Amino acid sequence: MNDIWHFLREFESKDIVKRFYKRKFNYELNTAKAVEINCAFTQGREYFNSSVTADLSVKPLLQYYGVVALSRGLVLILNKSARENNIVPSHGLKIKNWSDIENSGKIEKIILKISNGTFFELIKASENRSFFRVGSSEINWNVGFPFPSLESEFCFGELAYCFPDLKDSVEAWINETVACRMLKNSHVNGNEWKLEIHGENDPLILSKIFPREKFHDLEIIETNKDCTVKFDKHTWPNFCQKWSSTFIVIGDPYVVPPLSGDIYLNELAKMYATSFILGTISRYHPSTWNNINKGISNDAVLPFLLNFMDFLQEKFPQSTLEFLQSLKDYKENN
């Protein structure tokens, strides 16, 4: 287990959780709910711990259960009215087109549909907010994205683009260049977004990140081998965190192509959705999962899946903790 769990273990103590709640929200938490939070975090730790030594046939499922447990713990903390008995007992996602995927073998074409459940409750409770590192090893920026609607759909291939640290694995899998650029600065100026992004004006790359049919009044200005990108403020860029950027411990936000259906997801939701896909395939379609991880068929995706599971093992618990640690600073600054 990594050091993050030394801090997350604090949420397994009802007394510490009650003090945390008082400090963060100036609210007295009752013991029964504190214990519910404890149990969610304990389950999350045990699932993640079990996944470390688990066979690949079940590893993604154990990780996904850990993601769900930590997500439910977050919902219980962030939503004062949430209790174990009123959180919707479903995943909040479903694969819409599995029969097509089974025939084609193109895992990247999986379509996810949002339904009522833990995924949607996590987005609501977290206000669909991401906390970012900008040229820093510490969080120093945050963005609250618009909420997706129930029944919205998005694609696995699009989702995979949202992990800049795994860019090489995605390119090897999908066999095409991943369009992404490091974000240097961003702000809304009047009726437009103004982004300063690193790198020259490559029309092919930038047309994927900022498709003109979506980004209205788009203007790209190249200066000193960087670009300034302007567009209507009603369209949001797809910001994602790259954890290891200039240096191993220094992160930067990146901009990547938008998800279909005008959907925006924070970092927790992106990891949740990807883990759901892996967990669902390994649980409900074990022959497909076996063919992939044994190199029998459609195994081009395997390096990405393995690297994502390593990434998830560290980053989802870390993001959970840092969301809670950053929450008070965000509330005080807004």
N, C-alpha and C positions, 0 to 999 in steps of 0.2 A: 504494500500500500504506500502511496506517496504521502508527503508531509501534510497535504491539504486535509487529510482525514484526522490529523491531530487537532485541527481547529474545528472541523465539522462535528467531531465527537461531542463538542460542547452542546450541540442541539439534541443530544441524547440524555441530557440532565434536565429534569423539569424545573428545578430551581434556577438554573442558568437561563433556560428559555424564558421563564417568567421575568427575570431581570432584563434580558435582551429586549423583550416586548415592551417593558416599561421604559427602557432607555430610548428605543427607536420610535415608539408610537405614543408614549405617555399614556399607556393603557394597562390596566390590571388584568392579566390573563388568568383564567381559572385553571385549576390543577388538571381537570379532566381533559381540556384541550391541549394543555402543555404535554400531557402524556401521549396524546395522539400524535403530536409533532415529534416527540421522542421516538415513537415506534416507527414512523415513516423514515426518519434518518437512520435508525438502526437497521431497518430492512435494506435501505439503499446501500449502506456500507457492506452488509453481509453479501448482497448480490454482487456488488463490484468485486469484493474480496474473493468470492467463489469463482468468478469469471477468470481470474488470473491463472488458475491451474486447470480450468475446465478444458475438455476436448473441444476442438473447433466446431464439432457438430452441434454443441449447445452453448458455446461462448456468447454468440450474439444475443441469444434469448436471455441469458442471465444478465448481460449488460443492459438490455432493454428494460428488464424488470427493475434493475437498479435506477435507471433513468426515470421510470414511472414513480418509483418510491420517493426519490428526491424531489420530483416535480410535485407530487402530492404534498410533501412536506412544505415546499415553497408556497403552494396554494393555501395551505392551512395557516401559514404565517402571514401572508400578504392580504388574505381576505378574512376580515374579522368574523364574518358570519359563516365561514366554511367550517364544516365538521366532517368527520369520517362518514357519517350517515347521510350527508347531503351532497357530497362530491359525486358527480355522475360516474358510475362504475363502468366506464368504457374507455377505450383508447383515445377516441376523438379523431381517429384517422382510419381510412380503409383503402385498400388497393382496389381500384375500379376495374382494371382490365387484365386480370391475371391470366385468363384463358388465352388472350392474344400474346402475352409475354411467354407463356409456356410453349406456344407454337413457334414463335420467332426466336426465342432465346435472347432477345435484346432487353436486358435488365434496365438499361438506361431509359427505356420507354415507359416504365412503370408510371401510372398516373395515380396520385393520391388525392382523395377527396376528404375535406374537413367535415367532421360531424361533431355533435355535442359530446364532450368527454374531457379527459384529462388534458389533452393537447390544447383544446380551446380554452379550458379553464386556466391553464398555465399562461397562455397569451394574455388573457384578460387580467389575471392577478398581477402579472409582471408589467402590465400596461404596454406590452409589446416593445419593451425598452431594451436596448443593448448598451452596455458599458464598454468603452474602447480605450486602447492604448494608442496614443499618437506620438510616435517617436520616443516611446517611454516604456519602462518596465512596469509602470504603475498606471492605473486607470485615471484618465484626465479628460474624458469627453463622453457624452452620452447622447443617444438619439432615441426618441419615441416614435415608432412607425405607426401608420394607420392600421387599424384592426382589419384582418381579413373577415369575410363573411362566411357563415356556415354554408356548406355545399360547394365552396370554392375548390378548384382543382389546380394542381401543379405537378411537374414532372421530375422524376428522380435525376435525370441527366442535368436539368437546370439546377437542382439542389446541390449536386456534386460540385458545381462551379463555385459554390459559396464557401469553400474551404481552401483559401489560397495556399495554406501550408502543404496541401496535398495535390497541388497543381500538376506535378510530374506524373503522379499515379493516375490522375484523371486523363491526362493527355495520352498516356500509354493505353488506357482502357478504351477511350472513345475514338482514339486515333485522329484527333484534331487539336489545334492549338486552343488552349483555354484563354479566353479574353479576360484580362484583369489588369488593373493599373493601381499603383499606390496613390492614395489620397494625401495631399499635402495640406490642404485647407478647404473649408467649405463654409458658406453662409448664405442666407437668404437676403437679397438686396432688393427691396421693393417687391416687385411681382416676379422675381426670377431667382433661381438658384445660381450660385457662382461657385464652381469647383476648380481648385487648382490641383492638377494631377501630374505625377511624374512621368516623363517620357514624351517623345516626339509624337506628332499627329500622324498616327498610322490609321488610315481610313478604314481598313478591314477590321482592326481591333476595336476602334472606337464606335464603329457602326453597330457592333454587337452589344457593346456596353450601353450605348445611347441610341437605340433604333429611332429613326426620325418619325415613324408612325406612332411612337409612344411619347417621345420627348419633343414637345412642340416648341417652336421658336428657338430651335437649337442653333447655337453659334459656338464654333471651336476656334480659338486663337492660339497659335503656337508662338512661344517666346522663350528664348534661351534653352531650347531642348525640353521644355515643359509645355503643358497646355492649360489654358483656361477654358472651361466649358460652361456655357450659360444656357438655361432653358427655363420654361415656365415653372413657377414654384409649386403648381398643383400636382406635378409628377415627381415622385420620389426616386432618388438613386438607390441602388441595391448595395448598401454599405456592408462590408464583412470584415471581421478581424483576421489579420495575419499575425500569429503569435510570435514567430521568429522572423524578423525582417532584416534590418541592417546588421544587427548583431543577434546572437542566439537568444538573449533575454530581452531584446527590444522589439516591441510590436508596433504595427502600423495598420490603420484601416485601409481597405482596398475597395474599389468599385468593380463590380462584376455585372454580367448581363442580368436584366430583371427576370423574375419569375413570371410565368404566364398568368393571365387572369388578374393582373394588377394586385398581386398578393405580395405583402411584405412580412417578413418573419424576423424576429430577433434571434440572437445567437443561440439561446437556449432552445428555441423552437426548431431551428435548423438541425441541431444535433438530435433532438427528440425525434423528428421526422425521419432522419436517416437511420437512426437506431431502430425505429419501428419497422422500416423496410427489411433490415437484416434479420431482426427478431422474428418477423412474420414468415419470411421465407424459410428460415431454419426450423420454425415450429410447425407450420402448416404445409410446407412443401419440402420436406426433408430430402427427397430424391433429387430435386433441383439443387438444393444446397450441397448435397454430397457430390453431385457431378461437377459443381464449380470448385469446391475445395479439394477435390481429388484430381482435378485437372482432366476430367473426362470430357466435358463440353462447356463452352461459353465461359472459360476461365480467364479471359482477358481482364475481367472485373476483379479478379482475386487480389492482386497487389493493392488496389484501392481499398477493398474491403478490409484487408488485414491492417493496412496503415490507418484506416479510419478507426478501427477498433482500438488500436494503440492510442490514437489521438483522443478518442472518446473516454477511455479509461482515466485519462488525466484531466482533460479539459472540461467535461461536464461537471464533476464535483467541484473543480476550481471555479468555474463560472457560477455555480450555485452559491458558493461561499462569497465570492466577490460581489455578486448581485446584492446579497444581504448586507455586506460591509459597506457598499457604496450607496445604499438606499437612503440613508439619513442625509448624506451630503447632497444627493440629488434633491430631496424634499426641501432642504434648507435653501437651495440655490434657485428654486423655481417658485 
